Amino acid sequence: MEYVSPCRCGNEQVKLALPSPLQSYQSRAFDCDFCMVQKAAYLSDPVGKLEVIYSHKRQGVMQDAKQAIFWHVPKPHSG
């Protein structure tokens, strides 16, 4: 099954390919302090594929234990 969704900003897109329907997976919450603040959740499948298509500069935020980088598009400055 393939899923495509835009980012909240509308400029980025995520493509997710999984062997089973999305509803058959159970999301899991990260329990470290960094991830809890970010409200991060995940699901996994060893044969799944995730593709992020971006058109703007991304900013990486390193998780405290240096095990993961979270990529996001910086919020536009209002001025």
Rosetta constraint file for C-alpha pairs under 8 A:
AtomPair CA 1 CA 17 HARMONIC 5.64 0.50
AtomPair CA 1 CA 18 HARMONIC 5.28 0.50
AtomPair CA 1 CA 19 HARMONIC 5.88 0.50
AtomPair CA 1 CA 20 HARMONIC 6.30 0.50
AtomPair CA 1 CA 21 HARMONIC 6.01 0.50
AtomPair CA 1 CA 22 HARMONIC 7.82 0.50
AtomPair CA 2 CA 15 HARMONIC 7.07 0.50
AtomPair CA 2 CA 16 HARMONIC 5.66 0.50
AtomPair CA 2 CA 17 HARMONIC 4.34 0.50
AtomPair CA 2 CA 18 HARMONIC 6.43 0.50
AtomPair CA 3 CA 15 HARMONIC 5.67 0.50
AtomPair CA 3 CA 16 HARMONIC 5.07 0.50
AtomPair CA 3 CA 17 HARMONIC 6.31 0.50
AtomPair CA 4 CA 13 HARMONIC 7.02 0.50
AtomPair CA 4 CA 14 HARMONIC 5.65 0.50
AtomPair CA 4 CA 15 HARMONIC 4.50 0.50
AtomPair CA 4 CA 16 HARMONIC 6.40 0.50
AtomPair CA 5 CA 13 HARMONIC 5.68 0.50
AtomPair CA 5 CA 14 HARMONIC 5.35 0.50
AtomPair CA 5 CA 15 HARMONIC 6.67 0.50
AtomPair CA 6 CA 10 HARMONIC 5.53 0.50
AtomPair CA 6 CA 11 HARMONIC 7.10 0.50
AtomPair CA 6 CA 12 HARMONIC 5.71 0.50
AtomPair CA 6 CA 13 HARMONIC 4.25 0.50
AtomPair CA 6 CA 14 HARMONIC 6.20 0.50
AtomPair CA 7 CA 11 HARMONIC 6.56 0.50
AtomPair CA 7 CA 12 HARMONIC 5.09 0.50
AtomPair CA 7 CA 13 HARMONIC 5.62 0.50
AtomPair CA 7 CA 14 HARMONIC 7.23 0.50
AtomPair CA 11 CA 54 HARMONIC 6.89 0.50
AtomPair CA 11 CA 55 HARMONIC 6.47 0.50
AtomPair CA 11 CA 56 HARMONIC 7.47 0.50
AtomPair CA 12 CA 52 HARMONIC 7.42 0.50
AtomPair CA 12 CA 53 HARMONIC 5.80 0.50
AtomPair CA 12 CA 54 HARMONIC 4.63 0.50
AtomPair CA 12 CA 55 HARMONIC 6.39 0.50
AtomPair CA 12 CA 56 HARMONIC 7.83 0.50
AtomPair CA 13 CA 52 HARMONIC 5.93 0.50
AtomPair CA 13 CA 53 HARMONIC 5.12 0.50
AtomPair CA 13 CA 54 HARMONIC 6.50 0.50
AtomPair CA 14 CA 50 HARMONIC 7.25 0.50
AtomPair CA 14 CA 51 HARMONIC 5.82 0.50
AtomPair CA 14 CA 52 HARMONIC 4.64 0.50
AtomPair CA 14 CA 53 HARMONIC 6.22 0.50
AtomPair CA 15 CA 50 HARMONIC 5.82 0.50
AtomPair CA 15 CA 51 HARMONIC 5.04 0.50
AtomPair CA 15 CA 52 HARMONIC 6.39 0.50
AtomPair CA 15 CA 53 HARMONIC 7.97 0.50
AtomPair CA 16 CA 48 HARMONIC 7.39 0.50
AtomPair CA 16 CA 49 HARMONIC 5.81 0.50
AtomPair CA 16 CA 50 HARMONIC 4.67 0.50
AtomPair CA 16 CA 51 HARMONIC 6.45 0.50
AtomPair CA 17 CA 48 HARMONIC 5.57 0.50
AtomPair CA 17 CA 49 HARMONIC 5.09 0.50
AtomPair CA 17 CA 50 HARMONIC 6.52 0.50
AtomPair CA 18 CA 22 HARMONIC 7.38 0.50
AtomPair CA 18 CA 45 HARMONIC 7.23 0.50
AtomPair CA 18 CA 47 HARMONIC 7.10 0.50
AtomPair CA 18 CA 48 HARMONIC 4.63 0.50
AtomPair CA 18 CA 49 HARMONIC 6.71 0.50
AtomPair CA 19 CA 47 HARMONIC 7.23 0.50
AtomPair CA 19 CA 48 HARMONIC 6.73 0.50
AtomPair CA 20 CA 24 HARMONIC 6.69 0.50
AtomPair CA 21 CA 25 HARMONIC 7.67 0.50
AtomPair CA 25 CA 43 HARMONIC 6.87 0.50
AtomPair CA 26 CA 43 HARMONIC 6.65 0.50
AtomPair CA 27 CA 41 HARMONIC 6.37 0.50
AtomPair CA 27 CA 42 HARMONIC 5.44 0.50
AtomPair CA 27 CA 43 HARMONIC 4.94 0.50
AtomPair CA 28 CA 41 HARMONIC 5.45 0.50
AtomPair CA 28 CA 42 HARMONIC 5.36 0.50
AtomPair CA 28 CA 43 HARMONIC 6.20 0.50
AtomPair CA 29 CA 36 HARMONIC 7.98 0.50
AtomPair CA 29 CA 39 HARMONIC 7.81 0.50
AtomPair CA 29 CA 40 HARMONIC 6.32 0.50
AtomPair CA 29 CA 41 HARMONIC 4.39 0.50
AtomPair CA 29 CA 42 HARMONIC 6.50 0.50
AtomPair CA 30 CA 35 HARMONIC 5.71 0.50
AtomPair CA 30 CA 36 HARMONIC 6.56 0.50
AtomPair CA 30 CA 40 HARMONIC 6.14 0.50
AtomPair CA 30 CA 41 HARMONIC 5.90 0.50
AtomPair CA 30 CA 42 HARMONIC 7.63 0.50
AtomPair CA 31 CA 35 HARMONIC 6.51 0.50
AtomPair CA 31 CA 36 HARMONIC 6.06 0.50
AtomPair CA 32 CA 36 HARMONIC 6.16 0.50
AtomPair CA 33 CA 37 HARMONIC 6.35 0.50
AtomPair CA 34 CA 38 HARMONIC 6.44 0.50
AtomPair CA 34 CA 63 HARMONIC 6.36 0.50
AtomPair CA 34 CA 64 HARMONIC 6.82 0.50
AtomPair CA 35 CA 39 HARMONIC 5.86 0.50
AtomPair CA 35 CA 40 HARMONIC 5.21 0.50
AtomPair CA 35 CA 63 HARMONIC 7.84 0.50
AtomPair CA 36 CA 40 HARMONIC 6.39 0.50
AtomPair CA 44 CA 48 HARMONIC 7.31 0.50
AtomPair CA 56 CA 73 HARMONIC 7.12 0.50
AtomPair CA 57 CA 73 HARMONIC 6.59 0.50
AtomPair CA 57 CA 74 HARMONIC 7.94 0.50
AtomPair CA 58 CA 71 HARMONIC 6.29 0.50
AtomPair CA 58 CA 72 HARMONIC 5.53 0.50
AtomPair CA 58 CA 73 HARMONIC 4.73 0.50
AtomPair CA 58 CA 74 HARMONIC 6.81 0.50
AtomPair CA 59 CA 71 HARMONIC 5.65 0.50
AtomPair CA 59 CA 72 HARMONIC 5.46 0.50
AtomPair CA 59 CA 73 HARMONIC 6.01 0.50
AtomPair CA 59 CA 74 HARMONIC 6.49 0.50
AtomPair CA 60 CA 69 HARMONIC 5.90 0.50
AtomPair CA 60 CA 70 HARMONIC 5.54 0.50
AtomPair CA 60 CA 71 HARMONIC 4.49 0.50
AtomPair CA 60 CA 72 HARMONIC 6.52 0.50
AtomPair CA 61 CA 69 HARMONIC 5.51 0.50
AtomPair CA 61 CA 70 HARMONIC 5.11 0.50
AtomPair CA 61 CA 71 HARMONIC 6.34 0.50
AtomPair CA 61 CA 72 HARMONIC 7.96 0.50
AtomPair CA 62 CA 66 HARMONIC 6.04 0.50
AtomPair CA 62 CA 67 HARMONIC 7.84 0.50
AtomPair CA 62 CA 68 HARMONIC 6.13 0.50
AtomPair CA 62 CA 69 HARMONIC 4.50 0.50
AtomPair CA 62 CA 70 HARMONIC 6.36 0.50
AtomPair CA 63 CA 67 HARMONIC 6.45 0.50
AtomPair CA 63 CA 68 HARMONIC 5.50 0.50
AtomPair CA 63 CA 69 HARMONIC 6.00 0.50
AtomPair CA 63 CA 70 HARMONIC 7.29 0.50
